[in-house]
Amino acid sequence: MNNRTSDQSKWKNEQKSLRKAIGYKLQLMRDEKSLSQSELSEMTGISASYISVIERGEKSVSFFYIARLASALQASLDDLAENDHRPRFGRAESGKTCGIKKRRVMELLDQSGEEELDLVYYEIMRIRKTDRLIRDRIREADGEREGLLQTR
């Protein structure tokens, strides 16, 4: 692969990462305001389906749309466009958002019976185990890739 192709590939990866980061931040900020995609759509004039596409990081967003979304969420452009590379739905969520979600989960758990609590417990344990397995496989794949790159 020549340098130009490598640079183009790197740029595409950076674009994808930025789209995902903006989408992630948009969803967090919308959740913090307890807004649905439809409600944000009404506030901005951007269709709910396009807001969904933006939140999934599938399309690049124009500056004009970012400005409209930030304004509706009462946030700065920096807040929305901040490229912090946090994982979507990862543990690195902001404390405020994490607190909101914890309160909601606790409310639901308080309303649950013993059978439901058992199901929730076992599902959380299954997710944690799956998460560990995925992380281990990613580390293995990264190690194999590094080995292949070093032998070239």
TORKE-921234 format. One record per residue (C-alpha): x, y negated, z negated. Coordinates in steps of 0.25 Angstrom, whole numbers, padded with zeros to 4 digits, always signed. Each point is the difference from the previous one (the first is absolute). Example, Ala and Ser with C-alpha at 12.3 -4.5 7.8 and 13.67 -1.06 7.14 Angstrom:
<rs>
+0049+0018-0031/+0006-0014+0002/
</rs>
This chain:
<rs>
+0000+0000+0000/+0006-0013+0004/+0000-0013-0009/-0011-0006+0007/-0010+0012-0002/+0005+0001-0014/-0003-0015-0003/-0014+0001+0007/-0003+0013-0009/+0005-0008-0012/-0009-0012+0003/-0012+0009+0002/+0002+0007-0013/+0001-0014-0007/-0013-0005+0007/-0007+0013-0005/+0005-0002-0014/-0004-0015+0000/-0014+0004+0005/-0001+0010-0011/+0004-0009-0010/-0009-0011+0004/-0012+0010+0001/+0004+0005-0014/+0000-0014-0006/-0013-0004+0007/-0007+0013-0006/+0006-0003-0014/-0004-0015+0000/-0014+0004+0005/-0002+0010-0011/+0005-0010-0010/-0011-0009+0004/-0010+0012+0000/-0003-0003+0015/-0005+0010+0010/+0006-0001+0014/-0014-0005+0005/+0000-0011-0010/+0014-0004+0004/-0005+0001+0014/-0011-0010-0003/+0010-0010-0007/+0010+0000+0012/-0008+0003+0012/+0009+0012+0003/-0007+0013+0002/-0001+0010-0011/+0006+0011+0010/+0012-0009+0003/+0002-0002-0014/+0000+0015-0002/+0010+0001+0011/+0009-0011-0006/+0000+0007-0014/+0004+0013+0006/+0012-0007+0007/-0004+0004+0014/+0000-0013+0007/+0009-0012+0000/-0008-0012-0006/+0001-0014+0006/+0005-0012-0009/-0014-0006+0001/-0007+0013-0006/+0010+0001-0011/-0003-0015-0004/-0015+0002+0001/+0002+0013-0009/+0009-0007-0010/-0010-0012-0001/-0012+0009-0003/+0008+0007-0010/+0005-0013-0006/+0014+0004+0002/+0012-0006+0006/+0005+0006+0014/+0013+0004-0008/-0009+0009-0009/-0007+0007+0011/+0012+0001+0010/+0010+0004-0011/+0008+0012+0005/+0003+0008-0012/-0001+0014+0006/-0008+0006-0011/-0007+0013+0003/-0014+0000+0003/-0007+0005-0012/+0013+0002-0007/+0004-0002-0014/+0006-0013+0003/-0013-0008+0000/-0001-0013-0008/-0003+0001-0014/-0013-0008+0001/-0005+0009+0011/+0004+0012-0007/-0007-0005-0013/-0013-0002+0008/+0001+0014+0006/+0003+0006-0014/-0012-0007-0006/-0009+0005+0011/+0005+0014-0002/-0002-0001-0015/-0014-0004+0002/-0003+0011+0009/+0006+0010-0009/-0008-0005-0012/-0012+0003+0008/+0004+0014+0003/-0003+0013-0006/+0010+0011-0004/-0001+0008+0013/+0003-0013+0008/+0012-0004-0009/+0006+0014+0002/-0002-0002+0015/+0007-0013+0000/+0011+0005-0009/+0003+0012+0009/-0001-0009+0013/+0010-0010-0006/+0010+0012-0003/-0002+0005+0014/+0003-0014+0006/+0013-0001-0009/+0005+0013+0004/-0003-0002+0015/+0007-0014-0002/+0013+0007-0006/+0000+0010+0011/-0001-0011+0011/+0011-0008-0006/+0009+0012-0001/-0003+0004+0014/+0003-0015+0005/+0014+0001-0008/+0003+0013+0007/-0003-0005+0014/+0008-0013-0003/+0012+0009-0004/-0001+0008+0012/-0001-0012+0009/+0012-0006-0007/+0007+0013+0002/-0003+0000+0015/+0004-0015+0002/+0013+0003-0007/+0003+0012+0010/-0002-0008+0012/
</rs>
